[in-house]
Amino acid sequence: MVISGELRRGDVPPDSVAQRRVLGRRASFSSLIYGGCIVLAAYLPLLLGIAVGWPSEQQMPLLLSGTAASVVVYAAAHSTDLWRRNAFARELMARGAAGPTQPVSISVGERLRIESAHAISDVDWALVLELFPFADGWALLVGPRPYPIPKRFFADDGAERAFVREVLAHLTDPARERSAEARDFTLWS
């Protein structure tokens, strides 16, 4: 079975999607720890002020500055991460990498074959860890990388279900167990 279409930049799942998929709650826990460290750093002056016994009217400006500092640090970290990703993508395109859209063909057979204008990947099915829904389509988790399959690659719902069934038939038993949403999707046809 072969499907093809044009892959757009927004179709590609960020690495955090694969991390959340694999780590589950532990990925959220690391975000909670990160946020807690930011808040602790922002309120450290206030906690030190309380420890040395500052009067309460002097603690309010520290409280407000701690809150403002935590918001600024979070916003700066988030915006610099977005800037870094966009700058990296622009630099790769300037060096000749694929543009914002590229034709992709995905073949399901003895091996998973993913072809684009610049690369061909033949993947053994043992390396495909999971098939899961992502945004408006599906993603194949191959090692640490999610490969997107947008719904627009399919002619209709029947073609989408047939593709998902075909992929599930080739997955290893543990990968099929991890692909619960894909199994449920094929049951309703």
Number of C-alpha atoms within 10 A of each C-alpha: 10 11 17 18 18 17 20 15 12 11 19 18 17 12 12 10 17 19 16 13 16 16 12 11 10 12 15 13 12 11 11 12 11 13 15 13 13 19 18 15 15 22 20 15 16 22 15 11 16 13 9 9 10 12 10 10 8 11 17 12 12 18 17 13 16 21 14 12 17 20 15 13 16 14 12 12 12 12 12 11 12 12 12 12 13 12 12 12 17 14 12 13 13 11 9 9 13 16 13 13 13 14 14 20 18 20 17 16 13 11 14 19 16 19 16 17 11 11 9 13 12 12 14 14 18 15 15 22 24 25 27 20 17 18 14 12 16 21 23 20 21 19 12 13 18 25 17 23 27 22 17 14 18 18 10 10 11 12 14 22 19 15 19 18 16 14 22 20 11 19 20 15 13 11 19 20 16 16 19 14 13 21 18 10 14 16 9 7 9
